Amino acid sequence: MPAIRYSRLFSYSGPAFVAVGFGARLPLAMSQLGTMLLVSSPMVAGWMGPGGVAAGAVALANAVGSPIFGSLTDRRGQRGILLLQSLIGGAALIVEAAVAVVGAPWALVALIGAVAGFFTPQVGTMARVRWRAVAAAHPDRKAGILETSFAWEGSADEASFALGPALTGVLAVLMGPVPAIIAAGVMLIVLGCWFAVDPTVRLVAAMPAAPGVAAARAGTSRRGRREPVLTPGVLAALVGLLMIGTIFGSVQTGTTTLATAEGRPGLAGLLHALLSVGSATAGLLLPRLARRIGLVRRWHIFATALAILALPLLAVGSLGTLVPELLVLGLAVAPYLITLYSVAERAARPSRIGMVMTMLAATTSLGYSVGTSIAGRLADWGGHTPAYAVTVAAALVACLLGWLLAARVTPQEHAVAADGPGAGEPAVN
């Protein structure tokens, strides 16, 4: 079945779910760059190394917390868990800004930022779980709903990582990094709670009474054996997304370093947003190719594109030459990310889908932490080029792993991936 139109897709969920779901994911992107700008500002540390470490701490804490909360949503539903996360995470961001104002050491500011990161919900992954439930409620349109919704969510993630840093950069230029962090906290409280209570949450609040439901809630089979989370397809997608997270983190660090060196640090968010502009555009167009090219082949194509399009970063010497490079590199990012999410969705056990989706996002955050930390150190040593070298290295590894790990997906998962979503269920190993 071909992918459906976006207008038809949104009619299944309602426009409020789509709009709030997009807005509620902005604080995560805002908090990472906002923490980097806050800690590296003269108010706190005054140099890039601690800023990169602090931003990495936010992402690392999110990587640790996301699977924990994802597992809880599998067992207890999303509503209460997301409300808790949004309230605590938003409050922690506001406290982070407050302690920076009173002159706290950068390590304390980073620690509070990490607390905020731990509780900040992965809204995109929770939305994907709800789309899966929407698709299950319309079996005649299941394949089209899954294909188009995953493309939309991947593009929305990319757009949030464009708009979030851009909004942070604008606020930092106009008012400084403190108001930017506070704005992220307020948005998380308001929009995160709104997303938590959206009517679509009823689709995943409870599973219908049926044989084996209690076992499914606990992640076990009907025979009482615990179902594995890391199937070959899920594991392969996790490794690939670790590299895309490293690309995100190192590009943001290199761009911030270059913008700061040219005396325009406030432009860092706007420049980094260019990476996501091309990425989101390519992601939205991906459903047109979905029925022509299988997931494994798409994985090969976009992993290779990442490696090729990242190489020119090593030749960037000014903000003017950076602009077209970020736009072009972005064309490979969202299709690569969406493809890996789709591979994992096919390979995941139904009873573990919430945990798997949050593990994917957490792995991306972990990669971001690795990218910012390593690139931040290298940037203090040699400027933006060594930071971008981390991006190129991650892209090359992603390309190599893309060709090697696709073979690790089981034959049954290969068949499902090639046929498109909803064509069948992955085999139980």
C-alpha positions in Angstrom: 0.0 0.0 0.0 1.5 3.4 -0.9 2.2 6.0 1.7 -0.7 8.3 2.5 -0.8 12.1 2.2 0.2 14.1 5.3 -3.3 15.8 5.4 -4.9 12.4 5.6 -2.4 11.3 8.3 -3.1 14.2 10.5 -6.9 13.6 10.2 -6.3 10.4 12.1 -4.7 12.1 15.1 -6.1 15.6 15.0 -4.1 18.8 14.3 -3.6 19.6 18.0 -1.5 16.4 18.5 0.7 17.3 15.6 1.2 20.9 16.6 1.8 20.3 20.3 3.9 17.2 19.6 6.2 19.4 17.6 6.4 22.3 20.0 6.9 20.0 23.0 10.2 18.6 21.6 11.8 22.0 21.2 13.0 22.4 24.8 15.3 19.4 24.5 17.2 21.0 21.6 17.0 24.4 23.2 18.4 23.1 26.5 21.5 21.5 25.0 22.7 24.5 23.0 21.4 26.9 25.7 23.5 25.1 28.3 26.6 25.2 26.1 26.2 29.0 25.6 25.4 29.6 29.3 28.4 27.7 30.7 30.8 29.0 28.1 29.7 32.6 28.6 31.8 35.0 30.8 29.1 34.8 33.4 30.0 31.2 34.2 33.2 29.6 32.8 34.2 31.8 29.9 35.6 29.2 27.5 34.3 26.5 25.2 35.6 23.3 26.9 33.3 23.4 29.9 30.4 24.5 27.7 30.9 21.4 25.5 31.1 19.2 28.6 28.0 20.7 30.1 26.0 20.3 26.9 27.2 16.7 26.7 26.1 16.1 30.3 22.6 17.2 29.4 22.5 14.9 26.5 24.1 12.0 28.4 21.6 12.3 31.3 18.8 12.3 28.7 20.3 9.1 27.2 20.3 7.5 30.7 16.8 8.6 31.7 14.9 8.1 28.4 15.0 4.2 28.4 13.9 4.2 32.1 10.9 6.4 31.4 10.2 4.6 28.2 10.0 1.3 30.0 7.7 2.9 32.5 5.3 4.1 29.8 5.2 0.6 28.4 3.9 -0.7 31.8 1.8 2.3 33.0 0.9 4.4 30.0 2.3 7.7 28.9 0.1 10.3 30.7 1.4 10.3 34.2 5.0 9.6 33.3 5.1 12.5 30.8 3.5 14.9 33.2 6.1 14.0 35.8 8.9 14.4 33.4 7.7 17.7 32.0 7.2 19.4 35.4 10.5 18.3 36.9 12.5 18.8 33.7 11.1 22.3 33.1 11.6 23.4 36.7 15.2 22.1 36.6 16.0 24.3 33.6 14.7 27.4 35.4 16.8 26.5 38.4 19.8 26.1 36.1 19.5 29.6 34.9 18.9 31.0 38.4 22.1 29.4 39.9 24.1 30.8 36.9 22.9 34.3 37.7 24.0 34.1 41.3 27.5 33.0 40.3 27.5 29.3 40.9 30.5 27.3 39.6 30.1 25.9 36.1 30.2 22.3 37.4 27.0 23.0 39.5 25.3 24.6 36.5 26.2 21.6 34.4 24.9 19.2 37.1 21.5 20.9 37.3 21.4 20.9 33.5 22.0 17.2 33.6 19.1 16.8 36.0 16.9 18.6 33.5 18.2 16.4 30.8 17.4 13.3 32.8 13.8 14.2 33.1 13.2 15.9 29.7 10.8 13.6 27.8 11.6 12.3 24.3 8.4 13.5 22.8 9.2 12.4 19.3 9.6 8.8 20.4 6.4 8.9 22.4 4.6 10.3 19.4 5.9 7.4 17.3 4.5 4.9 19.8 1.1 6.7 19.5 1.2 6.6 15.7 1.8 2.8 15.9 -1.4 2.6 18.0 -3.2 4.7 15.4 -2.0 2.4 12.7 -3.2 -0.6 14.6 -6.6 1.0 14.9 -6.8 1.3 11.1 -5.5 -2.0 9.8 -6.5 -1.3 6.2 -4.3 1.8 6.2 -1.6 0.5 8.6 1.3 0.5 6.1 0.6 4.0 4.8 0.1 5.4 8.3 3.4 4.0 9.6 5.5 5.0 6.6 4.2 8.5 6.5 4.1 9.1 10.3 7.7 7.9 10.7 8.8 10.3 7.9 6.8 13.1 9.6 8.3 12.4 13.0 11.8 12.2 11.7 11.4 15.5 9.9 9.8 17.0 12.9 12.8 15.9 15.0 15.1 17.5 12.5 13.1 20.7 12.3 13.1 20.9 16.1 16.8 20.7 16.1 16.8 23.5 13.6 14.2 25.7 15.3 15.3 25.0 18.9 18.9 26.1 18.4 17.7 29.0 16.2 15.3 30.2 18.9 18.0 29.8 21.5 20.4 31.8 19.4 18.0 34.6 18.8 17.1 34.9 22.5 20.8 34.7 23.4 21.6 37.6 21.0 18.7 39.7 22.2 18.7 39.0 25.9 21.5 36.6 26.8 21.7 32.8 27.5 19.8 33.0 30.8 16.4 34.0 29.2 16.9 31.3 26.6 17.2 28.6 29.2 14.2 29.9 31.2 12.1 30.0 28.0 13.0 26.3 27.4 11.9 25.5 30.9 8.6 27.3 30.6 7.9 25.7 27.2 8.6 22.2 28.6 6.2 22.7 31.4 3.4 24.0 29.3 3.7 22.0 26.0 5.0 18.8 27.7 2.0 18.7 30.0 -0.3 19.5 27.1 1.2 16.6 25.0 0.8 14.3 28.0 -2.9 14.8 28.2 -3.7 15.0 24.5 -6.6 12.6 23.7 -4.3 10.3 21.7 -2.7 9.2 24.9 -5.7 7.0 25.5 -4.5 4.8 22.7 -1.5 3.8 24.7 -2.8 4.2 28.2 -3.9 0.6 28.6 -3.8 -2.6 26.5 -7.2 -4.4 25.9 -7.9 -7.5 28.0 -6.8 -10.5 25.9 -4.8 -13.7 26.4 -1.1 -12.9 27.0 -1.7 -9.2 27.7 -0.3 -9.4 31.2 2.8 -11.1 29.9 3.1 -8.4 27.2 2.9 -5.7 29.8 5.8 -7.3 31.6 7.8 -7.9 28.4 7.5 -11.7 28.6 6.2 -14.3 26.2 3.1 -16.4 26.9 5.5 -19.2 28.0 6.9 -16.9 30.7 10.3 -16.2 29.1 11.4 -12.6 29.1 11.3 -11.2 25.5 14.7 -9.6 24.5 14.8 -5.9 23.7 18.0 -6.0 21.6 17.0 -8.0 18.5 19.6 -7.8 15.7 17.6 -5.1 13.9 17.3 -3.0 17.0 20.9 -3.3 17.9 22.1 -2.4 14.4 19.9 0.7 14.4 21.2 1.7 17.8 24.8 1.6 16.6 23.9 3.7 13.5 22.1 6.3 15.6 25.1 6.6 18.0 27.0 7.9 15.0 24.3 10.4 13.9 24.2 11.8 17.5 28.0 12.2 17.3 27.5 14.1 14.1 24.9 16.4 15.7 27.1 17.2 18.7 30.3 17.8 16.8 28.7 19.9 14.1 27.1 22.1 16.8 30.4 22.5 18.6 32.4 23.2 15.5 29.8 25.8 14.3 29.7 27.5 17.7 33.5 27.6 17.7 33.7 29.2 14.2 31.0 31.7 15.0 32.7 32.7 18.2 36.0 33.1 16.5 34.4 35.5 14.0 32.9 37.5 16.8 29.3 36.4 16.2 28.6 33.6 18.8 24.8 34.3 18.7 24.7 33.0 15.2 25.7 29.5 16.2 22.1 28.4 16.7 20.9 29.8 13.4 23.8 28.3 11.5 23.4 24.9 13.1 19.7 25.1 12.1 20.8 25.0 8.5 21.8 21.4 8.9 18.2 20.5 9.8 16.6 22.6 7.1 17.8 20.4 4.3 17.4 17.3 6.5 13.8 18.0 7.4 13.0 18.8 3.7 14.5 15.5 2.5 12.7 13.6 5.3 9.3 14.9 4.3 9.9 13.7 0.7 11.1 10.3 1.8 7.7 8.5 1.6 7.7 9.1 -2.1 10.7 6.7 -2.3 9.6 4.4 0.4 7.8 1.9 -1.8 10.5 1.9 -4.5 13.6 1.3 -2.3 13.7 -1.1 0.6 14.9 -0.1 4.0 18.2 -1.9 3.9 19.1 -0.4 0.5 18.0 3.0 1.8 20.3 2.5 4.8 23.2 1.8 2.5 22.5 4.9 0.3 22.1 7.5 3.0 25.0 6.2 5.1 27.2 6.5 2.1 25.8 10.0 1.4 26.6 11.0 5.0 30.3 10.1 4.5 30.6 11.9 1.2 28.8 15.1 2.1 30.6 15.5 5.4 34.1 15.6 3.9 33.9 19.3 2.7 33.6 20.4 6.4 37.3 20.0 6.6 37.8 22.7 4.1 35.4 25.2 5.7 37.2 28.4 6.7 34.5 31.0 7.2 30.8 31.3 8.0 30.1 32.0 4.3 31.5 28.7 3.2 29.8 26.9 6.0 26.3 27.8 5.0 26.0 25.7 1.8 27.9 22.8 3.3 25.4 22.5 6.2 22.4 22.7 3.9 23.8 20.0 1.6 24.9 17.7 4.5 21.4 17.9 5.9 20.0 16.2 2.9 21.3 12.9 4.1 20.6 13.2 7.8 16.9 12.8 8.2 16.5 10.0 5.6 19.3 8.1 7.4 17.6 8.7 10.8 14.1 7.8 9.6 15.4 4.7 7.9 17.0 3.4 11.1 13.9 4.2 13.2 11.9 2.2 10.7 14.3 -0.8 10.8 14.1 -0.8 14.6 10.3 -0.5 14.6 10.0 -3.6 12.4 12.4 -5.5 14.6 11.1 -4.5 18.0 8.9 -6.8 20.1 5.4 -5.2 20.4 5.5 -5.3 24.2 8.8 -3.4 24.2 8.1 -0.7 21.6 8.1 2.2 24.0 11.4 1.2 25.5 13.0 0.6 22.1 11.9 3.9 20.7 13.3 5.8 23.7 16.5 3.7 23.5 16.9 4.9 20.0 16.5 8.6 21.0 18.8 8.0 24.1 21.5 6.6 21.9 21.3 9.6 19.7 21.6 11.8 22.8 24.6 9.7 23.9 26.2 10.2 20.6 25.6 14.0 20.9 27.3 13.9 24.3 30.3 12.1 22.8 30.4 14.5 19.9 30.2 17.7 22.0 32.7 16.5 24.6 35.4 15.3 22.1 34.8 18.2 19.7 34.8 20.7 22.5 38.3 19.6 23.7 39.6 19.6 20.2 38.1 23.0 19.5 40.0 24.5 22.5 43.2 23.0 21.1 42.9 23.8 17.4 39.6 25.6 16.5 36.7 24.6 14.4 38.5 22.3 11.9 39.5 19.6 14.5 35.9 19.8 15.8 34.5 19.1 12.3 37.0 16.3 11.9 35.0 14.5 14.6 31.9 14.9 12.3 33.8 13.5 9.3 35.1 10.5 11.4 31.6 9.7 12.7 30.1 9.9 9.2 32.8 7.5 7.8 32.1 5.1 10.6 28.3 5.4 10.0 29.0 4.5 6.3 31.1 1.5 7.2 28.7 0.2 9.8 25.8 0.8 7.5 27.2 -1.7 5.0 28.3 -4.2 7.7 25.4 -4.1 10.1 22.6 -4.4 7.6 23.7 -8.0 7.2 23.1 -8.5 11.0 19.4 -8.1 10.5 17.7 -11.5 10.5 16.4 -12.8 7.1 12.8 -12.3 8.3 13.5 -8.7 9.3 15.1 -8.2 5.9 11.9 -9.3 4.3 9.7 -7.1 6.4 12.1 -4.1 5.8 12.0 -4.6 2.1 8.3 -4.9 1.9 7.6 -1.7 4.0 6.0 -1.2 7.4 3.1 -3.2 8.4 3.8 -5.9 5.8 4.4 -8.4 8.6 5.9 -9.1 12.0 9.6 -9.6 12.6 10.5 -13.1 13.6 10.9 -14.0 17.3 14.5 -15.0 18.0 
